[in-house]
């Protein structure tokens, strides 16, 4: 199948452009712990690692149903509070975040978040195939952008810069900056306005059925669904349900980003002014 009329392609980051499995993310947190626990007097790295994982999962339970991005600063505050003697609330109760914040300084929290961001860029590899796809699409005349749920936009900026993707990207649109997560239509509307295009001009590519396929459909965009990218990841994800609505179907189903270009006709010659990342 060949899609015509597509002017822009937006790509999800985690598990679409970049594989994020449990072992890799655990390594990132372990590196973060090793760099912060001693200067901050937080005890053993293993305790930091365990508290971080528990608070990450708690945040996903709390925020994703509300279409809100998880907050890394909040997570760091909770982790430090735990390591300095504050008991975490039960599974079904909320944190006393104001009280937790009294056990750390803003400088300490900034140090943890910066260490985590730096460890992610240093330890998670950028697939060569993703770079080739971005480059090939951009050189065929498509606007190419990243559109992702992610708790720190600066991390994706740094990752894209380190991977050499920035010259070929027309934008990086991240939920942490926009204030809402996919599948909410507002995040798609933000990217659409920044790219200066109509909904039907844009193809969104992602691995999460709810966030990417359902979200794109709700925004009037087209979508490509990456099959088989949902396993062994700590990130929120979903697959196509057996009773999926016939009104919510991807325009393409692919198993690899490498397949994408063969399904797209070249964009029209007339071109809007590209956004800047």
N, C-alpha and C positions, 0 to 999 in steps of 0.2 A: 504494500500500500504506500502511495506517495501523497503527502499532504501538500497542498498548494496554498498560497496566500499568507504563509507564516513569515512575519518580519522580524520577530524576536524570539529567542529561546531563553527561558529562565531555568536555572538548575538548582535543585536542592543541594545542600552541602553534605550533611552527615548521612553516610550510607548511599549516597548517589554519586557525588563527586569524590568523596573520601570515605573509605571504609572505617567505621568506628566499632570495633568489637570490644568485648569485656576486658580481655587481656591488655589490649592497647590502652584503654582508658584507665585501667588500674595502674599501669606503668606511669601514666601521666600524673596521677594522684600520688603515687609513691615518690616520684621525683619531686613533686611539690612539697610533700611532707619532709623529705630529706633536707630540703633547702630552708624550711621555715621553723621546724620544731625546736631546734637548738637555739637560734637567736631569740625566739619568742618564749622559750622556757615552757614548751607544751608537752614535754615528756617523750614517749616513744613514738616513732613514725607509724608503727602499726596501729596505735590507738587513733591517730589522726586519720589514717586510711579508712578504718572501720566507721568512724563517726561521719566522715565525708560521704561515704556510700549510703549510709542510713539517712542522712539529711537530704542528699540528692533525691532519693526515692520518695521521701516525704514531700519534698517540694513538687515533684511531678504529680503526686496525688492531690496536692492542694491547688496547684495553679493551672494545670492543663485543662480540667473541666471548665475553668473560668476564662479560657482563651488568653491566659496571661503567661508571659515568659517567666521562667524561674530566675531568681536573682542571686548572682554569685556572691555579692557582698553579704546578703542575708545568710546565705549558707555558711560563709566563713565565720560570721558572727556566732551562729549557732554552734558550730564546731568548736570554736575557741571557748565559748561558754561551757560546753560539756567538758572539755579538757581541763578547765579551771574550776571544776567542781559543781557546776549546775546540772541538775538532773533533767534529761530530756523528757518532754511530756509523753503520755501514752499515745499509742497509734492514732486514736480518734480525738485527741485534744490538740488545741493550738498552742504554739510556742508563745511565751511571754517575751516577745522580741525586745521590748524596751528594757526589760530587766537583763536580758542576755547581753545587750549592747554595752552595759556597764562594765562588763568583764574584759573589754578590749578597747583599743584606741582606733581611730580612723586610719592612722598610719599603719598599724598592724594588719588591719583588714586589707588595705591597699597592697601591702607587701604580699599577702597570701594570694590575692586575685592576680597580681602581676606575675607571681611565680607560676601559678597554674596556667595562665595564658602562654607564658614563655615555654613551659614544659610541653604544652600541647603542640606548639609549632615545631619544637625541636624533636619531639619523639614520634609524632604521627607522620608517616610518609605521604607525600603527594604522589598519587599514581601518575605515571607518565602518560597513560591512556587518557586521563582526564584533561591533561594539558593539551594533548593532540586534538581532542574533540573541540575544546574551546577555541584553539587556534584555527582549526579547519572551518568551523562555523563562522567565526568572525571574518575570515578571509574570503568566504563566499558571500559576504555582505549582510549577514544576520547581526542584529544587536544581540549580544550574549551577556547575561547577567546572572548573578547568584541571588536566589530568593530563598531564605532559610529561616527556620526557627533556630535560634542559638542564643545562649545567655550573655554573650559578650561579642559585640560586633567587631571590636578591635582585634580579636583573635582571628576572625576570618580575614580581615584586612591584612594582617601580618602573614597569615598562611598564604594568601593569594600572592602577596609580594614576594615571599620567599620561593614560591613555586614558579614564579615568572609569568603568572596569569594576567597581571594587572593591565598590560598594554592592550589586551584583547577583550577586556570587560567594559561594558557600558554602564555597569552599576553593581553595587553590592547592597542588597536590601535585607536587613536582619531584624527579627522580631524585637530584640532588646532595644533597638533604636526607635522602632515604629510604635512599640507599645502594645502590640497584640500579636497573637500567633496564628499561623495557618491551623485550621481551615477557615478562619474568619475572613469574610470578604474584604475587610478594611486593609489588610496587609497586601492583598492583590491589587486593590485600588491604588494604594500608595505607589507600588512599582509601576503600574500602568501609567499613572500620571507622570512619573519621573521619566519614563521611556517615551512619553508623548504618543502613545499608540491606542488603538481601539482594542477591546477585549479579544475579538476574533483574530487579531494580528499576532497574538502571543501564544506560544506553546510552553507549558510548564512541564518539567521532567522531574519525577521524584519516585521514591520507594515506598512512601507511606500512603495507603489508600485513602484514609480519612483526611489527612492534612493536604496531600498533593492532588489526588484525583477528585475527591469530593470538593475540596477547596477551590480548585480551578473551575470545576463545573458551576459552582455557586457564583463565581465571579464572571462567568461567561467566556472563560478562556478555554483553549484546547489543552490536552494533557497527554503525556507519555508516561506510562507506568512501568517502573523497573521491577521485574518479577524476580523473586528469590534473593532480595537484598535485606530481608527483615530478620534473619536469624542471628543469634548470639550477639546481641547488642544491648547496652544499657539504656539506649535512647528510646523514647516513646515511639512506637511504630504500630502499624496495622496492615493486614492483608485484605484482599477483596473478600467480602462476606459471601456466603453461598446464596443469600437472598438479596444481593445488590440490586438496587433500583435500575431498571433499564434506561432511566433518564440520566444516570450517573455512570458513564462508561468512558474509559480513556480512548483517545483517538488512535493511540499506538500502545502496544504491549511489547516491550523489549527486555532482553536479559542482560544487556551491556550497553553502556553509553556508546561504545564503538559502532553499534548498529544504527544509531540515530540518524546520522547524516544521509544514509542511503534512502531514508524514508521522507526526506524533505526536498521539495522543489526549491530552486534558488529564489530568493525574495525578489519582489518587483524592483525595477531600476530606480524609481523615485524613492527618495529616502528622507525621513524626518531627521531633525538634528539630534544626534545621540546625546544621552545624558553622560555625565562624568561620574566616575566611581566616588 
